[in-house]
Amino acid sequence: MKLIVGLGNPGTKYASNRHNIGFMAVDRIAGDHGFSPWKTRFRGLASEGRLGDARVTLLKPQTFMNLSGQSVGEAMRYLKLTPGDVIVLHDELDLAPGKCRVKHGGGHAGHNGLRSIHQHIGPDYGRVRLGIGHPGDKDRVASYVLSDFAKADADWLDDLMRGLSDGAGGLAAGDGARFQNAVAARMQPARNSGTRSPAPKSAVPTVPAPGPAEPASLTDRLRQLTGRFRQP
């Protein structure tokens, strides 16, 4: 069994905050994968289901961010899990908006939710770092994370949530590469599908017309054009 935890603050006042991206992620996973309704357990809200072959409990601590460890520790002990069975999804200031990185263990980097979890279960748990960007000034961090996502963030945020849900089976199975690939496929669909936007006319090189003495075949002209595109 895996315990997948989304971090955030409870209540409608905070629902759309950047700090609540972890709650948003587990809500999307629960909805897309047919998990049970959320129930009050472990000082939080819990939902149960399966991701691939893995039994999973999703958890949203309702203790407020800086006491998240109380909920996570209680759930881990009740379910008879180890820290290695716990995966925490949280906002990350040091990643650009929409970026996603998986890691295991390490420090809390000043994140209040992670600091609390460290105090209750130690550092040896998995994390999914969800980039929200940095306001540029450390004095603005508190107001920034407790502010709602901007309207301009809606598209990439929705793509990220879809990608997290697509890759949830890989995450539960411990396959970080499969998980990251699923997220990347949603965030960069053009690159992954092999399609590219057509080049503007000004950027398309022209092919000189062949001289009358040596008419070029269609194959030769295509090779010449391909060679021009490959030039640095």
N, C-alpha and C positions, 0 to 999 in steps of 0.2 A: 504494500500500500504506500501511496505517496500523499503527503500533505502539501498542498499548493496554496500559498498565502498571498493575498493581495493586500497591500498596505494603503491606508487612507484614514480619513476622519469620518465618523458617523454623522448622519443628519443631512437634510436637503440643503442646508446652508453651504456645505462643503462639496456637494456631489460633483460639481463640474470643475473643481480646483485642479491645478496641475499636480498637487500633492496626492490627489486621489486616483491617479492613473492606474495604480495597482488594483483598486476596487473595480474600475472600469474593465480591466483585463479579465478578472475572474468572473465578472458578470457576463461578459461575452462568451467565455468558455462554457459556463454553465448553461446559457441559453442555446448555444449552437450544438451542444453535445448531449442534450436531454438529461441533465442532472436533476436531482430531486429539488423541490422547493426549498428555499433558504429557511433554516430553523435556528432559533436561539440556542447556542451551545458554546461552551468553552469561552465565555465572556465575549462572544462574537456571533456571527451568523455563519452557519455551516451548510454545505450542500454536498451530496454524495453522488457518485456515478463512476463511469469507466472511461478511460482514454486508451484506446487500443486494448491491450491485454492487462493494463494496470488498473487496480481499484484506486480511486482517488477521493480524498476529501478536500474540498475547497473551503477556504476560511477567510472571512473578512472581520478582523478584530474590531470590536466596538468600544475599545478602551481609550480611544484617541491615540494619535500616532506615537507619542512619547512613552506610552505604556503598552505598546503592541506585544512585547515579549511575554506579558502575563497570559494573554490569550494563546499565543503560539506554544508556550511552554506547557500550558494545561492540556491543549489538544494533543501535543506530541506524547506526553506521558500517558494520557488516557488511551490513545490508539496504540501504545506500546511501540513507538517508532524511535529511531535514532535521529540525530541532527542531519545525517546524510540522506534521510528520507524526506527532508523538508526543503521546499523551494519557495523563495520569497520574491514576488514581483513588486518592484518599487520604482519611484521616480528617481532620475539621475541628472543632476545639474551639469555634470562634466561630460555629458554626451549631447550632441546636437539633436534638436527635435526630430523624432521619428527613428533615431538610431536605437538599436537593441543589441545588448551583449549579454552572454551567459558566462558566469564564473562560479567557482566553488571556493568557499572560505575567504579569508582575507579580513581586512579591517572594515569599519563602518563608515569611514570618511566623513564623520560628523553628521550623518543622517540619523535623526532622532529615533525613527522606527527601528533601524538596524541596531543602533546602540542598545536599545531596550531588549531586543532579541538576543544580542550577545550576552547581556547580563543574565538571561534566563536559560539559554541552551548552549551558549558558547558560539564560536565563529565558524564551526565546520558544517555549514549548511549551504545549499545552492541559492544563487541569486539570479534573477533576470533584471538587468538594469535597463530601464526605459527612459530614453533621452527626452528631456524637456527643455534643454538649453539653459544658459546662465544669463541673468539680467545684466551682467557686466560689472556690478558693484556688490561686494559682499554685504553691504548695509541694506541692500534691497532684496536680499534673498528671501527673508521671511514673508514679506508682502507679495513677492513674486510667486512663490509656491502656493500661497493661500489665495491666489487670484484665479479666476476662471480662465480656461483656454480661450484664446481669441477666436473670432469667427474664421479668420484666415487659417487657423489650425485644423479646421473640421475635416478637410479631405485627407491630409496625411494621418490624422488621428484615427479616422475610420479605417484606412488601409492598414495601419499598424494593428488595430484590434482584430481585423480579419486575419492578418498574418499570424498573430499570436494564437488565435483559435485554430487555424489550419495546422499549425505546428505543435499543438498541445500534446498530441500523441507521442511525438518524438521527445518532447520535454519530459513527459512522465516516464518514458522508456530509458531516459538517460542518454539519448542520442542528440547531443547539442548541435551537431552539424545539420541533421535533418530539420531540427527546429529552426535554426538560423536560415536555412535555405527556404523554408516555407514563408518566413517573414520577409525575406528579400524578394521573393516572387511577387508578393503583394505591393511592396514598396517601390520596386523597379520593374513593372510588368513589361515595358518595352524591351529592356535589355534581356530579360529572361525568355521572352517569346521569340527573340531573334529579329523582331521588327525594328526598323529605324525610321525616323522622320525623313522625308526626302530632303536632299540638300537644296539650299536656295539656288536659283539660277546663276547668280553671280559666282557661286562656288564650284559650279560644274565646269570642268575643263573642256575646252573645245578641241576637236580632233581635226587637224588640217586635212583638207581634201587631198586625195592621192593625185599625183601628177599623171598626165595622160600616158607617159611612157611606161609606168609601172602601176597599173590599177591594183589597189589593195582588195583582197578578199574580205568578206564580212568577218571571217574568223580572225584575220590579221588585225582588223580595226578594233575588234573587241579586246584582243590581247593588248593592243596599244593603249586603249582606254583604261583597262585594268591596271596596267603598269603605271599610268599617271596617277591613279588613285592611291597606289601603294607608296608613292614617293613621299618622304618625310616633309 
